[in-house]
Amino acid sequence: MLPKKLQQKLDERKANNALRILGIHHNLVDFSSNDYLGFSKSESIFNEAHKFLIGHNIKQNGATGSRLLSGNHPLFTIVESMLANFHKSESALIFNSGYDANVGFFSSVPQRGDIILYDEYIHASIRDGISMSNAKAYKFKHNDLESLDEMLIRMPHETVYIVTEAVFSMDGDSPDLKDLSNISKKHNAYLVIDEAHAVGVFGKNGSGLIQDLNLEHAVFARIITFGKALGCHGAVILGSEKLKEYLVNYSRSFIYTTALPAHSLATINSAYHEMIDTKRIEVLHNNIRFFNTEITKNKLENIFIKSNSAIHCCIISGNINVKSIANKLQEKGFDVKPIISPTVPKGSERLRFCLHSYNSTEEISNVLKLLATFVK
């Protein structure tokens, strides 16, 4: 039996049609995963990772401990050096996941007396990290840089961190990163960008939006996860050598956890080399353009949030309504997931379409034709 208060909370979720359950594996057409380039199922990445391990005479299953104890495998130096070079950063520090990276950074870097200004739609992992910080935190309106600038003018001249995402996971949109960097410079603020949904999708060889705009030196820290377009596991924080030294000493989600195993590091390394050589990014962008033309063709512009990323969202208010249409699409063979409140604010429930290099134009046409029918 659960404690009464816990059962009441579950009952409330059920009453609001908002109870989360674990899904099962299926063979539906994928419009829901973050595997934008299909790397999670790439046989060549799998084989190259194995060759990489054998070439380094590594036959090891686990990491054996945290990186500060016994888990700092020599491959960490190789892969972190590769990541720093690829992303034109002074240093790179690998974390076990994007969640660990964000919680570890925001809980340890901003100090008491500092200020964090974050976009109101920022990811939950960043919010959790901020909630563990001793700094004061204030949200600004989504992608509203004028509002942010006004807030900075009113702020006392203390250490200020500005936090946003290069591509937002629930809307698929982006802030004006050039203007944001100018505002940050103007107010001597520290700019932190989560590039989870940008790397592998934007920039030369999938390097992300920050590098695409030549803003590497304008950003204090970049957080990149490998569980999206790169199709593997882990994350990295890019920044100065001094920032890396600080995180190694004070980031609790880095210090007090078993390190990634060697196989994960080999897979990250192989995925980056595949990304440099792949044509899949170009195919993905062709699919994104085609998806947008099909939105117009099916007269769905009024319910879709405009996006040029791999994430496209269709607003259908109400948990019951959005889940009903998602179920109908799934019954027709398309894996489209509903995003319900409280994950998104009440009234902004949506269907979230994730596009991939392996989606065919026929699949894209058919799913949007069905959506248009169900919405009408």
Order of alpha helices (4+ residues) and beta strands (2+ residues): alpha-beta-alpha-alpha-beta-alpha-beta-alpha-beta-alpha-beta-alpha-beta-alpha-beta-beta-alpha-alpha-alpha-alpha-beta-alpha-beta-beta-beta-alpha
